[in-house]
Amino acid sequence: MASITKLPCEVITSVMRDLGNIRFLLPCLLTCRHFYACYRENPSVAADILQQQVTLALVPYSIAVLEASHLNPRTGVAVRELLKMLYTEPSRLANRLRTMPVPLFMKMGHMHDAIHDLASQYSSHAWTQISNGQPMQAFSGLSLSRTEYYRFCRAFYRVELYFSLFRNSTSSNIASFSDDDREWFFSQHAPWENEQLSGAHDFLELKISKASYDILAHDVELGELGIDYLTPGGDNGWRQLFALLKSSFGAGRADLYDALTNPPGEDLDDGIPLSEYTDEDLDTLFSISHSEDANKGPFQAWRMAFNDLPRRAWAMLTNNAGLRERAYVFWDVERLERCGLLSLFEDVSEDSELLSANKDFDGMYESFEERSRIWQKGGLGYWSNDGESRIVWPTRQGMECLG
């Protein structure tokens, strides 16, 4: 039997191109010298692997997110220049792939793995909420279409772009941009695409609330600080991930929730309800994104939800939380029609898991008092209603030193 090292380089590089994920390239090259030599003859294989992993449509977003993370200083001019290239000339960004070094490919691949996981988790969670109580034959296992997968991933890429570009100044990164720059970012999206950002935001906060609940509800020192772990959204800055990490990692605040709930100034005076806009009117207003995503599913779902409301209220309404939990503006029109989703969406509860779960506010405030009492006596650690067995008390020697 012929050894694999005897295969021609054309065959080896062809196999490499089908690795599917850029993280597999380095182990492959370290396998033997022949593989590495074949790669040196055809270094473009790395870009081919990444493009296959990220998909051609999302490559410009992947590169934009990478460049946004290195933008310093983040001036309004620099931010708009990057975003204009992404939205009007995405091919210019995509062309940079062929001249980028492999370490940057690894960063982009790692980011896409995270984006892919979030997109898969959100779509799966949404489909579970939709299918509860519905006939199994119509709502069996979810398989996203190519355009649905693109929409979910694009929303999380855009959220990451916002967090990277519009965070306040930090010790290592100077920011100088205005509210106009933020408004310009959102103006590049149709309103149903901004509602996709709202859905991604809600899902991220749900994950954060679940991940942080145990420590926020039981840590003695956090109880002394009175950190609210139940109130969602912009009314509770303490539970936002970047606020919690700010003191440890120097991360500036990124107020995506506030940005989504505060419309541009020109929209405030527009009292015309959506129902009075024709499809042609909306096509004229929001033609920017049609070249990226021409499927009418997101538009139809958004129009159903906001039909009676004026332009200033076309995203991130609290009473649409249940719809956003079901990712209502992410599905293709074919799925909407096949499963009758628009009629289901009309009867969806306003609340979501994020808004309705664990709302024992009295218990939370009582825990603040108990944990504060323990903290003032020098105790630290994990408090619970079952007792203080997991509280760490200062030693007598330590108390004498403090005294």
C-alpha positions as CSV (number, residue, x, y, z in Angstrom):
1,M,0.0,0.0,0.0
2,A,1.4,3.4,-1.0
3,S,2.3,5.8,1.9
4,I,0.3,9.0,2.2
5,T,3.6,10.9,2.1
6,K,3.9,9.7,-1.5
7,L,0.7,11.4,-2.6
8,P,1.2,14.5,-4.8
9,C,0.8,17.9,-3.2
10,E,-2.3,18.6,-5.3
11,V,-4.1,15.7,-3.5
12,I,-2.8,16.7,0.0
13,T,-3.9,20.3,-0.4
14,S,-7.3,19.2,-1.8
15,V,-7.8,17.2,1.4
16,M,-6.7,20.1,3.5
17,R,-9.3,22.4,1.9
18,D,-11.9,20.1,3.3
19,L,-10.8,20.3,6.9
20,G,-13.8,22.5,7.6
21,N,-12.3,24.5,10.5
22,I,-9.1,26.5,10.5
23,R,-8.2,25.1,14.0
24,F,-7.5,21.7,12.3
25,L,-4.8,23.2,10.0
26,L,-1.9,23.4,12.5
27,P,-2.3,19.8,13.8
28,C,-2.4,18.7,10.2
29,L,0.8,20.6,9.3
30,L,2.6,19.1,12.4
31,T,1.7,15.6,11.3
32,C,4.6,15.3,8.9
33,R,7.0,17.3,6.9
34,H,5.4,16.4,3.6
35,F,2.1,18.0,4.7
36,Y,3.9,21.2,5.7
37,A,5.9,21.2,2.4
38,C,2.6,20.9,0.5
39,Y,1.1,23.8,2.5
40,R,4.2,26.0,1.8
41,E,3.7,25.4,-2.0
42,N,-0.1,26.3,-1.6
43,P,-0.4,28.8,1.3
44,S,-3.8,30.0,0.0
45,V,-5.3,26.8,1.4
46,A,-5.6,28.5,4.8
47,A,-7.9,31.2,3.4
48,D,-9.9,28.5,1.6
49,I,-10.4,26.6,4.9
50,L,-11.5,29.7,6.7
51,Q,-13.9,30.8,3.9
52,Q,-15.5,27.3,4.0
53,Q,-15.8,27.6,7.8
54,V,-17.2,31.1,8.0
55,T,-19.1,31.0,4.7
56,L,-18.5,33.4,1.9
57,A,-21.4,35.7,2.9
58,L,-20.1,36.2,6.4
59,V,-16.4,36.7,5.6
60,P,-16.7,40.5,5.4
61,Y,-18.4,40.6,8.9
62,S,-15.6,38.3,10.2
63,I,-12.9,40.6,8.9
64,A,-14.8,43.8,10.1
65,V,-15.1,42.4,13.6
66,L,-11.3,41.5,13.6
67,E,-10.4,45.0,12.5
68,A,-12.8,46.7,14.9
69,S,-11.1,44.9,17.8
70,H,-7.8,46.5,16.8
71,L,-9.1,50.0,15.9
72,N,-7.2,52.5,18.1
73,P,-8.1,55.3,18.4
74,R,-11.7,54.6,17.7
75,T,-12.7,57.9,16.2
76,G,-16.0,58.6,14.5
77,V,-14.2,58.9,11.2
78,A,-12.4,55.5,11.6
79,V,-15.5,53.8,12.8
80,R,-17.6,55.1,9.8
81,E,-14.9,54.2,7.3
82,L,-14.8,50.6,8.5
83,L,-18.6,50.3,8.5
84,K,-19.1,52.0,5.1
85,M,-16.7,49.5,3.6
86,L,-18.7,46.6,5.3
87,Y,-22.1,47.8,4.1
88,T,-21.3,49.3,0.7
89,E,-18.1,47.5,-0.5
90,P,-18.0,44.2,1.4
91,S,-15.9,42.6,-1.4
92,R,-13.0,45.0,-0.5
93,L,-13.0,43.5,3.0
94,A,-13.3,39.9,1.7
95,N,-10.3,40.5,-0.7
96,R,-8.1,41.1,2.3
97,L,-8.4,37.4,3.2
98,R,-5.8,36.4,0.6
99,T,-3.1,38.6,2.2
100,M,-3.8,37.9,5.9
101,P,-1.4,35.8,8.1
102,V,-2.5,32.5,9.5
103,P,-2.6,33.8,13.2
104,L,-5.4,36.2,12.2
105,F,-7.2,33.4,10.5
106,M,-7.1,31.5,13.8
107,K,-8.6,34.5,15.6
108,M,-11.4,34.8,13.0
109,G,-12.0,31.1,13.2
110,H,-12.2,31.2,17.0
111,M,-14.7,34.1,16.8
112,H,-16.8,32.3,14.3
113,D,-16.9,29.2,16.4
114,A,-18.4,31.3,19.2
115,I,-20.8,33.0,16.8
116,H,-21.9,29.6,15.4
117,D,-22.6,28.3,18.9
118,L,-24.7,31.3,19.8
119,A,-26.6,31.1,16.6
120,S,-27.3,27.4,17.1
121,Q,-28.3,27.9,20.7
122,Y,-30.6,30.8,20.1
123,S,-32.3,29.2,17.1
124,S,-32.8,25.9,19.0
125,H,-34.1,27.7,22.1
126,A,-36.5,29.8,19.9
127,W,-37.8,26.7,18.1
128,T,-38.4,24.9,21.4
129,Q,-40.5,27.8,22.5
130,I,-42.4,27.9,19.2
131,S,-43.0,24.1,19.1
132,N,-44.3,23.7,22.7
133,G,-47.9,22.4,22.5
134,Q,-47.8,22.2,18.7
135,P,-48.2,19.0,16.5
136,M,-44.9,17.2,16.4
137,Q,-45.2,16.4,12.6
138,A,-45.2,20.1,11.8
139,F,-42.6,21.1,14.4
140,S,-40.1,18.3,14.4
141,G,-36.3,18.9,14.7
142,L,-35.0,22.2,13.4
143,S,-32.8,22.4,10.4
144,L,-31.9,26.0,9.5
145,S,-31.9,27.0,5.9
146,R,-28.8,28.7,4.5
147,T,-30.4,32.2,4.8
148,E,-31.7,31.6,8.3
149,Y,-28.3,30.5,9.5
150,Y,-26.8,33.6,7.8
151,R,-29.3,35.8,9.7
152,F,-28.6,34.4,13.1
153,C,-24.9,34.6,12.6
154,R,-25.0,38.1,11.1
155,A,-27.0,39.4,14.1
156,F,-24.3,38.2,16.6
157,Y,-21.5,39.6,14.4
158,R,-23.3,42.9,14.4
159,V,-23.7,42.8,18.1
160,E,-20.0,42.1,18.5
161,L,-19.3,45.0,16.1
162,Y,-21.3,47.3,18.2
163,F,-19.6,46.3,21.4
164,S,-16.1,46.7,19.8
165,L,-16.7,50.0,18.1
166,F,-19.0,51.9,20.5
167,R,-17.6,51.1,23.8
168,N,-16.4,54.0,26.0
169,S,-12.7,54.7,26.3
170,T,-10.6,52.2,28.2
171,S,-7.1,52.4,29.6
172,S,-5.7,50.9,26.4
173,N,-8.1,52.1,23.8
174,I,-9.1,55.7,23.2
175,A,-12.6,56.3,21.9
176,S,-13.9,59.5,20.3
177,F,-17.3,59.1,18.6
178,S,-20.7,60.8,18.9
179,D,-24.3,59.7,19.2
180,D,-24.6,60.5,15.5
181,D,-22.1,57.7,14.8
182,R,-24.2,55.2,16.8
183,E,-27.3,56.3,15.0
184,W,-25.6,56.0,11.6
185,F,-24.7,52.4,12.5
186,F,-28.4,51.4,13.2
187,S,-29.5,53.4,10.1
188,Q,-27.7,51.0,7.9
189,H,-30.1,48.3,8.9
190,A,-33.8,47.8,8.1
191,P,-35.9,48.0,11.3
192,W,-36.5,44.2,11.2
193,E,-32.7,43.8,11.2
194,N,-32.4,46.0,14.3
195,E,-35.1,43.9,15.8
196,Q,-32.8,40.9,15.1
197,L,-30.1,42.7,17.1
198,S,-32.7,43.1,19.9
199,G,-33.4,39.3,19.8
200,A,-29.7,38.5,20.0
201,H,-29.3,41.0,22.9
202,D,-32.2,39.4,24.8
203,F,-30.7,35.9,24.3
204,L,-27.3,37.0,25.5
205,E,-28.8,38.6,28.6
206,L,-30.7,35.4,29.3
207,K,-27.5,33.4,29.1
208,I,-25.7,36.0,31.3
209,S,-28.6,35.9,33.9
210,K,-28.5,32.1,34.1
211,A,-24.7,32.0,34.4
212,S,-24.5,34.8,37.0
213,Y,-27.6,34.0,39.0
214,D,-26.0,31.6,41.5
215,I,-23.1,33.9,42.5
216,L,-25.3,37.1,42.5
217,A,-28.0,35.5,44.6
218,H,-25.7,33.9,47.2
219,D,-22.3,35.6,47.4
220,V,-22.1,37.5,50.7
221,E,-20.2,40.6,49.4
222,L,-22.4,41.0,46.4
223,G,-25.4,40.9,48.7
224,E,-23.8,43.7,50.8
225,L,-23.5,45.7,47.5
226,G,-27.2,45.0,46.8
227,I,-26.7,43.9,43.2
228,D,-30.2,43.3,41.7
229,Y,-30.1,39.9,39.8
230,L,-33.7,39.9,38.8
231,T,-34.5,43.1,36.8
232,P,-33.7,42.6,33.1
233,G,-32.7,45.1,30.4
234,G,-31.4,48.6,30.7
235,D,-33.0,49.2,34.1
236,N,-30.4,47.0,35.6
237,G,-26.9,48.0,34.6
238,W,-25.3,45.8,37.3
239,R,-26.3,42.6,35.6
240,Q,-25.0,43.6,32.2
241,L,-21.8,41.5,31.5
242,F,-19.6,44.4,30.6
243,A,-20.6,46.4,33.7
244,L,-19.8,43.4,35.9
245,L,-16.4,42.9,34.3
246,K,-15.5,46.6,34.1
247,S,-13.5,46.8,37.3
248,S,-11.5,43.7,36.6
249,F,-10.7,44.1,32.9
250,G,-11.1,47.8,32.2
251,A,-13.9,47.3,29.7
252,G,-15.8,50.5,28.9
253,R,-19.6,50.5,28.9
254,A,-21.4,49.4,25.7
255,D,-25.1,50.5,26.0
256,L,-26.7,48.4,23.2
257,Y,-30.0,48.2,25.1
258,D,-30.2,52.0,25.5
259,A,-29.2,52.5,21.8
260,L,-31.9,50.1,20.6
261,T,-34.7,51.7,22.7
262,N,-33.8,55.3,21.9
263,P,-34.7,56.1,18.3
264,P,-33.0,58.8,16.2
265,G,-34.2,62.3,16.7
266,E,-36.0,62.6,13.4
267,D,-38.1,59.5,14.2
268,L,-39.5,61.1,17.3
269,D,-41.8,63.4,15.4
270,D,-43.1,60.7,13.0
271,G,-46.4,59.6,14.3
272,I,-47.6,57.7,11.2
273,P,-48.4,54.1,12.1
274,L,-46.7,51.3,10.1
275,S,-50.1,50.2,8.7
276,E,-50.2,53.4,6.6
277,Y,-46.9,52.6,4.9
278,T,-47.2,50.7,1.6
279,D,-44.6,48.0,0.7
280,E,-43.3,50.4,-1.9
281,D,-42.8,53.1,0.8
282,L,-40.9,50.7,2.9
283,D,-38.8,49.4,0.0
284,T,-37.8,53.0,-0.7
285,L,-37.0,53.7,2.9
286,F,-35.0,50.5,3.6
287,S,-33.6,49.3,0.3
288,I,-30.1,49.2,1.8
289,S,-30.3,45.6,3.1
290,H,-32.2,44.0,0.3
291,S,-29.1,42.9,-1.7
292,E,-28.0,40.9,1.4
293,D,-31.3,39.3,2.3
294,A,-34.2,39.4,-0.1
295,N,-36.3,36.8,1.7
296,K,-39.6,38.5,2.9
297,G,-40.0,36.3,6.1
298,P,-38.4,38.7,8.6
299,F,-40.2,41.7,7.0
300,Q,-43.6,40.0,7.2
301,A,-43.1,39.0,10.9
302,W,-41.9,42.5,11.8
303,R,-44.8,44.1,10.0
304,M,-47.3,41.9,11.9
305,A,-45.8,42.9,15.3
306,F,-45.5,46.6,14.7
307,N,-48.4,47.3,12.3
308,D,-50.1,49.8,14.7
309,L,-47.0,51.6,15.8
310,P,-45.1,54.7,14.6
311,R,-41.5,54.7,13.4
312,R,-40.1,55.7,16.8
313,A,-41.3,52.4,18.3
314,W,-40.1,50.0,15.6
315,A,-37.6,48.0,17.7
316,M,-37.0,46.5,21.1
317,L,-40.5,46.9,22.7
318,T,-40.8,45.3,26.0
319,N,-44.1,43.7,25.1
320,N,-42.5,41.9,22.2
321,A,-40.1,40.0,24.4
322,G,-42.0,36.8,23.8
323,L,-41.7,37.2,20.1
324,R,-38.0,38.0,20.2
325,E,-37.5,34.9,22.4
326,R,-39.0,32.9,19.4
327,A,-36.6,34.7,17.0
328,Y,-39.7,35.8,15.0
329,V,-37.7,38.1,12.6
330,F,-35.2,35.4,11.7
331,W,-37.3,32.8,9.8
332,D,-37.7,32.4,6.1
333,V,-41.1,33.1,4.6
334,E,-41.3,29.5,3.5
335,R,-41.1,28.3,7.1
336,L,-43.6,31.0,8.2
337,E,-46.1,29.7,5.7
338,R,-45.4,26.0,6.1
339,C,-45.8,26.1,9.9
340,G,-48.4,28.9,10.1
341,L,-46.0,30.9,12.3
342,L,-47.6,34.3,11.8
343,S,-50.9,33.2,13.3
344,L,-49.0,31.6,16.2
345,F,-47.0,34.8,16.7
346,E,-50.2,36.8,17.1
347,D,-51.1,34.8,20.3
348,V,-47.6,34.7,21.8
349,S,-47.3,35.9,25.4
350,E,-45.7,39.3,25.9
351,D,-43.3,37.9,28.5
352,S,-40.3,35.8,27.8
353,E,-38.2,33.5,30.1
354,L,-35.9,36.5,30.7
355,L,-38.8,38.7,31.9
356,S,-40.8,36.1,33.8
357,A,-38.3,33.8,35.6
358,N,-37.3,34.0,39.2
359,K,-39.2,37.1,40.2
360,D,-39.1,36.7,44.0
361,F,-38.1,40.3,44.7
362,D,-39.1,40.1,48.3
363,G,-36.7,37.1,48.7
364,M,-34.0,39.0,47.0
365,Y,-34.2,42.0,49.3
366,E,-34.4,39.8,52.3
367,S,-31.2,38.1,51.1
368,F,-29.5,41.5,50.8
369,E,-30.2,42.1,54.5
370,E,-29.0,38.7,55.6
371,R,-25.8,38.8,53.5
372,S,-25.2,42.4,54.7
373,R,-25.5,41.3,58.3
374,I,-22.9,38.5,57.7
375,W,-20.6,40.7,55.8
376,Q,-20.5,43.4,58.6
377,K,-19.5,40.6,61.0
378,G,-16.6,39.7,58.7
379,G,-18.1,36.7,57.0
380,L,-17.5,35.9,53.3
381,G,-18.5,33.1,50.9
382,Y,-21.7,31.4,49.9
383,W,-25.0,32.2,51.8
384,S,-28.2,30.3,51.4
385,N,-31.6,30.0,53.2
386,D,-30.5,26.6,54.5
387,G,-27.9,28.0,56.8
388,E,-24.4,29.5,57.1
389,S,-22.4,26.3,56.8
390,R,-20.6,27.6,53.7
391,I,-19.7,31.0,55.2
392,V,-16.0,31.6,55.8
393,W,-15.5,33.5,59.1
394,P,-12.3,35.4,60.0
395,T,-10.0,33.6,62.4
396,R,-9.4,34.9,65.9
397,Q,-5.8,35.7,64.9
398,G,-7.0,37.6,61.9
399,M,-9.5,39.6,64.0
400,E,-6.7,40.5,66.4
401,C,-4.5,41.7,63.6
402,L,-7.4,43.8,62.2
403,G,-8.0,45.2,65.7
